[in-house]
Each structure stands twice: as C-alpha cells, then as structure tokens.
Amino acid sequence: MPELDLERARAGIARRESAPDGVWMVRTMTARKAEKAYICPGCSTAVLPGIAHLVVWADDHLFGEAAGLAERRHWHTNCWTSRNFRYR
C-alpha cells in the first residue's frame, strides 16, 4: 500500500479564517499545482509558477459566496500571514 502524501491530501481543502478585516476562505496551492503567475495583493509582486501559495476569498461577501469566490486572489503565504488589517 502506498504511503499517504499529506501535502497532497490537504491541498484543495479550504479553511475558514476570521480576522478584523473579515471572514476568509483560505486554500493552500502546492508548488506542484501552481501553474500560472499571479500578482500578490499583499506585495504587488508576482506569485510565480511552481511557488506554493494561498488562494483567498471572502466568505462574508456582500453579494454571497459565488461573488466572493469570483474575486479570489493568490497571495504569497508570508504576505497573507503578515498583512495589515484595515480597521474601520
């Protein structure tokens, strides 16, 4: 029986995070699955293909779950965890 690849098993499963700037769904994108380049909203630089990162969308979007998912963004993991919250 092959050994379970935990990284692969966890990838693609979104987790909910609550923060001062909202409720977010956060999904890990493994380096193996990262095939396109994106611009990280945290640092405005490229998240390059082959780099593990996070896909994040609002879970409490004003226009519902589908709208939040449509506005998802790809973040460097460190940019997401160290982001500055916008307090209202």
C-alpha positions in Angstrom: 0.0 0.0 0.0 1.5 3.4 -1.0 2.3 6.0 1.7 -0.2 8.8 2.1 1.0 12.2 0.8 -0.3 14.6 3.4 0.6 17.7 1.4 -1.5 16.4 -1.5 -4.3 15.4 0.8 -4.6 18.8 2.4 -4.3 20.8 -0.8 -7.5 22.0 -2.2 -9.4 22.0 1.1 -10.3 25.5 2.1 -10.2 26.5 5.8 -12.2 29.4 7.3 -10.2 32.2 8.9 -11.8 35.1 10.9 -9.8 38.3 11.2 -10.5 42.0 11.9 -10.9 42.6 8.1 -13.5 39.9 7.6 -14.1 36.1 7.3 -11.9 34.4 4.7 -11.7 31.1 3.0 -8.1 30.1 2.5 -6.8 27.2 0.3 -3.3 26.1 0.0 -1.9 25.8 -3.5 1.0 23.4 -3.6 4.1 24.2 -5.7 3.2 21.2 -7.9 -0.2 22.6 -8.7 0.9 26.2 -9.1 0.9 26.6 -12.9 0.2 30.3 -13.6 1.7 33.6 -12.5 -0.5 35.9 -10.4 0.1 39.3 -8.7 0.0 39.1 -4.9 -2.2 41.8 -3.4 0.0 42.0 -0.3 3.2 43.0 -2.0 2.2 43.7 -5.6 4.9 41.2 -7.0 4.4 38.0 -8.9 3.5 34.7 -7.4 5.4 32.6 -10.0 4.5 29.2 -11.3 6.0 26.4 -9.1 5.7 28.5 -5.9 3.4 27.3 -3.2 1.0 30.0 -2.1 -2.5 30.6 -0.8 -5.8 31.2 -2.7 -8.0 33.5 -0.6 -11.6 34.8 -1.0 -14.2 36.5 1.2 -16.6 34.1 2.9 -18.8 37.0 4.1 -19.0 38.8 0.7 -21.9 41.3 0.5 -23.2 39.6 -2.7 -22.8 36.0 -1.5 -20.5 33.0 -1.7 -20.2 32.9 -5.5 -19.2 36.6 -5.7 -16.6 36.0 -3.0 -15.2 33.1 -4.9 -15.2 35.0 -8.2 -13.0 37.7 -6.5 -10.4 35.2 -5.1 -6.8 36.3 -5.1 -3.5 34.4 -4.9 -1.2 35.5 -2.0 2.3 34.7 -1.0 1.9 32.7 2.2 4.0 35.2 4.2 2.2 38.2 2.7 -1.1 36.7 3.9 0.0 35.9 7.4 1.7 39.3 7.9 -0.8 41.5 6.2 -2.0 44.7 7.9 -5.7 44.7 8.8 -7.8 47.7 7.7 -9.6 48.7 10.9 -12.9 50.6 10.4 
